[in-house]
Structures are given as C-alpha cells and as structure tokens.
C-alpha cells in the first residue's frame, strides 16, 4: 500500500543538532507499507527531508 500525506509543525526544539528556529514547516510524506493478513507488518516512510531543511533555512533554496 502507498500513502501520501502532509505534515505541518513549528520547529520548537532541537532537531538533528539544529537549534529551534521557530519557523513553520509543511512537508509531504510518502509511506510504503506491506500488508499481511489484513494488518500492516512493515513500513518504509519517505518524508521530504530536503524540503524541510530548506524551509528551516539550513539548506539554501535553489534559484531559478
């Protein structure tokens, strides 16, 4: 099964060594899941971490 969803939040605490910025971020997530016997038994999440880092100002946005 493939699921796509968005997450929103405010960076209020340290994240991966990045001090809080107070910035709001919205990222797209995709998650692939393996279903067995009607239950999810494995999941492989794939959040847009690059987009999140750009919104936090840690990585520059591409110009163009």
Number of C-alpha atoms within 10 A of each C-alpha: 9 11 10 12 10 11 10 10 11 13 16 12 12 10 10 6 7 12 11 13 15 12 12 13 16 14 17 15 15 15 14 14 16 13 12 9 6 7 9 11 10 10 13 11 13 12 17 14 12 13 16 17 16 14 17 19 12 12 12 10 12 6 4 3
